[in-house]
Amino acid sequence: MVFTAAPVEPTQPTPNRQPEKVSYEPKPQSKKEPVGRLANELIVLSSHAAHLMLQSHLVHLNFEGGNFFGVHEFTKGQYKKHQKQLDRLGELTRSLDYLMPMCCKGLMAAYKKFGHIEAYEGPAMLITYYENLETFGMCAKNVAKLAAKMDAFDIENYCGEVIEDCFTAAWQVKACLRCP
């Protein structure tokens, strides 16, 4: 199928506008520069979200127990939520004009203290997961404080949403664990 239309005319440059210089250097270059520090902290949060996305998906697949259906549905919602968090944190990093890591290895290496599940027992999986949620929430609090100092209200507000999501989910996992 062929579409015909009027020929495309080249766009005219906007008068009196200087061309914007684009740097192809990977950023952040300095962790001491305020915006660079904030970008680095967002990359660490992104890494944490990626770890949580994978961990919650694996709990979703591997959990066995009397409350299987509830945990299965809950973790399905969680890994989708962590994927959205990863996407939004990446967008906020890019809004600072900093690049995200280019591969999984680089992204996952940005947060090295993540708690890994070491047993297939259902309660052990959930305990590790809720501890990681709480750590993620605390990290988001620190980033929110840094963003507030820099008047980065969009980042501060989104961190508030992440904090709420993390501690709500941690509470729900704990409530599940208290059931016999």
C-alpha positions as CSV (number, residue, x, y, z in Angstrom):
1,M,0.0,0.0,0.0
2,V,1.4,3.4,-0.9
3,F,0.5,6.6,0.8
4,T,0.8,9.9,-1.0
5,A,0.9,13.3,0.5
6,A,2.4,16.6,-0.1
7,P,6.2,16.6,-0.1
8,V,7.8,17.1,3.2
9,E,9.5,20.5,3.4
10,P,12.6,20.8,5.5
11,T,12.1,22.6,8.8
12,Q,13.4,26.1,9.1
13,P,15.7,26.8,12.1
14,T,14.2,28.9,14.7
15,P,15.6,32.4,14.4
16,N,18.0,33.5,17.2
17,R,18.3,30.1,18.7
18,Q,21.7,28.6,19.4
19,P,22.1,24.9,18.7
20,E,22.1,23.0,22.0
21,K,25.3,21.1,22.7
22,V,24.7,17.4,23.4
23,S,27.3,15.5,25.4
24,Y,27.8,11.9,24.6
25,E,29.9,11.3,27.7
26,P,28.4,8.9,30.2
27,K,27.1,10.7,33.3
28,P,27.2,11.1,36.2
29,Q,30.9,12.0,36.1
30,S,31.3,13.2,39.7
31,K,29.4,12.0,42.7
32,K,30.3,15.2,44.5
33,E,28.4,17.5,42.1
34,P,24.9,18.0,43.6
35,V,22.9,16.9,40.5
36,G,25.4,14.0,39.9
37,R,24.9,12.8,43.4
38,L,21.1,12.9,43.1
39,A,21.4,11.0,39.7
40,N,23.6,8.4,41.3
41,E,21.2,7.9,44.2
42,L,18.3,7.5,41.6
43,I,20.4,4.9,39.8
44,V,20.9,3.0,43.1
45,L,17.1,3.1,43.7
46,S,16.6,1.9,40.2
47,S,18.9,-1.0,40.8
48,H,17.0,-1.8,44.0
49,A,13.7,-1.7,42.1
50,A,15.2,-4.1,39.5
51,H,16.3,-6.5,42.2
52,L,12.9,-6.4,43.8
53,M,11.1,-6.9,40.5
54,L,13.1,-10.1,39.8
55,Q,12.9,-11.3,43.4
56,S,9.1,-10.8,43.7
57,H,8.7,-12.5,40.3
58,L,10.7,-15.5,41.5
59,V,8.7,-15.7,44.8
60,H,5.6,-15.6,42.6
61,L,6.8,-18.6,40.7
62,N,8.4,-20.6,43.5
63,F,6.2,-20.0,46.6
64,E,4.5,-23.0,48.1
65,G,2.3,-23.0,51.1
66,G,-1.3,-22.9,52.4
67,N,-1.7,-19.3,51.3
68,F,-0.4,-20.0,47.8
69,F,-3.1,-18.3,45.9
70,G,-3.0,-15.1,48.0
71,V,0.8,-14.8,47.8
72,H,0.7,-15.7,44.1
73,E,-1.7,-12.9,43.3
74,F,0.1,-10.4,45.7
75,T,3.5,-11.0,44.2
76,K,2.2,-10.7,40.7
77,G,1.0,-7.2,41.5
78,Q,4.3,-6.5,43.2
79,Y,6.6,-7.4,40.3
80,K,4.4,-5.3,38.0
81,K,4.7,-2.4,40.5
82,H,8.5,-2.8,40.7
83,Q,8.7,-2.7,36.9
84,K,6.8,0.6,36.9
85,Q,9.1,2.0,39.7
86,L,12.1,1.0,37.7
87,D,10.8,2.8,34.7
88,R,9.8,6.0,36.5
89,L,13.1,6.1,38.4
90,G,15.0,5.8,35.1
91,E,12.9,8.6,33.6
92,L,13.7,10.8,36.6
93,T,17.4,10.1,36.2
94,R,17.2,10.9,32.5
95,S,15.3,14.1,33.3
96,L,18.5,15.2,35.1
97,D,20.3,14.6,31.8
98,Y,22.2,11.6,33.2
99,L,22.4,8.2,31.6
100,M,21.2,4.9,33.1
101,P,23.5,1.9,33.1
102,M,23.3,0.3,29.7
103,C,23.0,-3.4,30.7
104,C,21.6,-5.6,33.4
105,K,25.1,-6.2,34.9
106,G,25.7,-2.5,35.3
107,L,22.2,-1.8,36.7
108,M,22.3,-4.7,39.2
109,A,25.8,-3.8,40.4
110,A,24.7,-0.3,41.4
111,Y,23.1,-1.7,44.6
112,K,25.3,-4.4,46.1
113,K,23.6,-4.8,49.6
114,F,20.5,-6.5,48.3
115,G,19.3,-9.4,50.5
116,H,19.1,-12.6,48.5
117,I,16.7,-15.5,49.2
118,E,18.6,-18.5,50.4
119,A,15.9,-21.0,51.0
120,Y,12.8,-22.3,49.2
121,E,10.7,-22.3,52.4
122,G,7.8,-19.9,51.9
123,P,8.2,-17.9,55.1
124,A,12.0,-17.5,54.5
125,M,11.2,-16.1,51.0
126,L,8.7,-13.6,52.3
127,I,10.9,-12.5,55.2
128,T,13.8,-11.7,52.9
129,Y,11.4,-9.9,50.5
130,Y,9.8,-7.7,53.1
131,E,13.2,-6.8,54.6
132,N,14.3,-5.7,51.1
133,L,11.1,-3.7,50.7
134,E,11.8,-1.9,54.0
135,T,15.4,-1.2,52.9
136,F,14.1,0.2,49.6
137,G,11.7,2.4,51.4
138,M,14.4,3.8,53.7
139,C,16.7,4.4,50.7
140,A,13.8,6.3,49.0
141,K,13.5,8.4,52.2
142,N,17.2,9.4,51.9
143,V,16.8,10.3,48.2
144,A,13.7,12.3,49.0
145,K,15.7,14.3,51.5
146,L,18.4,15.0,49.0
147,A,15.9,15.9,46.4
148,A,14.2,18.4,48.8
149,K,17.5,20.1,49.4
150,M,17.9,20.6,45.7
151,D,14.3,21.7,45.1
152,A,13.7,18.6,42.9
153,F,10.1,18.4,43.9
154,D,9.2,15.8,41.2
155,I,11.8,13.4,42.6
156,E,10.9,14.1,46.2
157,N,7.2,13.5,45.5
158,Y,7.8,10.3,43.6
159,C,10.1,9.0,46.4
160,G,7.1,9.6,48.7
161,E,5.0,7.3,46.6
162,V,7.7,4.7,46.6
163,I,8.0,4.9,50.4
164,E,4.3,4.4,50.8
165,D,4.2,1.5,48.4
166,C,7.2,-0.2,50.1
167,F,5.9,0.0,53.7
168,T,2.4,-0.9,52.8
169,A,3.6,-4.0,51.0
170,A,5.9,-4.9,53.9
171,W,3.0,-4.6,56.3
172,Q,0.9,-6.9,54.1
173,V,3.6,-9.5,53.9
174,K,4.1,-9.4,57.7
175,A,0.3,-9.8,58.2
176,C,0.5,-12.9,55.9
177,L,3.4,-14.3,57.9
178,R,1.4,-14.0,61.1
179,C,-1.3,-16.3,59.9
180,P,-0.7,-20.0,60.7
